[in-house]
């Protein structure tokens, strides 16, 4: 069969949900599974991560110290929090719009390409910002654009990957995300402080993301949605009914809790090293790179094996529980670390826990999605569980640090790992 030829829904299907797909899409009658998306989607996620991590972890923090040294910590919390709020809005909306897109390019590609351009424009604005408010605007724009791309990119997983291969593909996505963090921080520390350091690593990431997506045979929608996009539809882009879909609700909470644990270890890492160990601004990028590298080594040792085992055993929840325990131990080690070397050990352990979690959690969520016709919208709502911690932690962190120090911040994050282990046991549909 011609892979470019669209398939139509049966006559009794919901007219508002009539979509088409290339024959390589899992579930198509007589489909021949293309293996390219199994490689391309993780590599595109790698590019996305390389684009996102430099401002998120290092360059915004350093830029704020240039613009407002005394208020940099409070500024960082405000900027990361507001930026995450924009991501919370952009991601589900992009997912909903992606499900309704009728472009000849496909349902997902237009949002990936346009999001890449908008996201990099925001990063460019950060690099040239003359003051803190412009940094805030730049990060908001970057979050909107990059989350447009992410929502559509993640929706390609159920579009393109057979359910029996989603665990291993999800593990490679996890690997890509964390190797991307290492690659991004490595690239940052290669360049001298200034605009080049802010711009070049993210540009490499954007180019990689777009290049990997171009050859994919995207799903194509041949009929316009008959359901109007009104205020009710807009609101529904941000919610699902947890009573109707309890498994998705518990999977959502699990992702929220474990992402909180992981993000707690990275959001204030630069300032933690400066405050706790007297690291200079010039040394910080290299030490952050070493910490992210240690984290990634833990992931590399764990994620591919557990992704394969998860598919082999057709079990997800057991691995999430193991991941939660390991992550809690890792973040606790970081909280109590008397030296930078122990911080790196904690990052290694945390990485192993994160690898165990992210190796299976995306597969778990895609396994409990209500419908393939609303996959991008539902995954956009699920992605809120990743975006919310990035908004809430920067808001809560300054107060926690002022009251309890970084010990309180990190132990608080570890507690959420315990919650994650509990919540995943409530998912019933998936073993």
Secondary structure by P-SEA (a helix, b strand, c coil): ccccbbbbccccccccccccccccccccccccccaaaaaaaaaaaaaaaaacccccccaaaaaaaaccccaaaaaaaaaaaaaaaaaaaaaaaaaaaaaaccccccccaaaaaaaaaaaaaaaaaaaacccaaaaaaaaaaaaaaaaaaaaaaaacccccccccaaaaaaaaaaaaaaaaaaaaaaaaaacccccccccaaaaaaaaaaaaaacccccccccccccccccaaaaaacccccccccaaaaaaaaaaaaaaaaaaaaccaaaaaaaaaccccccaaaaaaaaaaaaaaaaaaacaaaaaaaaaaacccaaaaaaaaaaaaaaaaaaaacccaaaaaaaaaaaaaaaaaacccaaaaaaaacccccaaaaaaaaaaaaaaaaaaaaaaaaaaaaacccaaaaaaaaaaaaaaaaaaaaaccccc
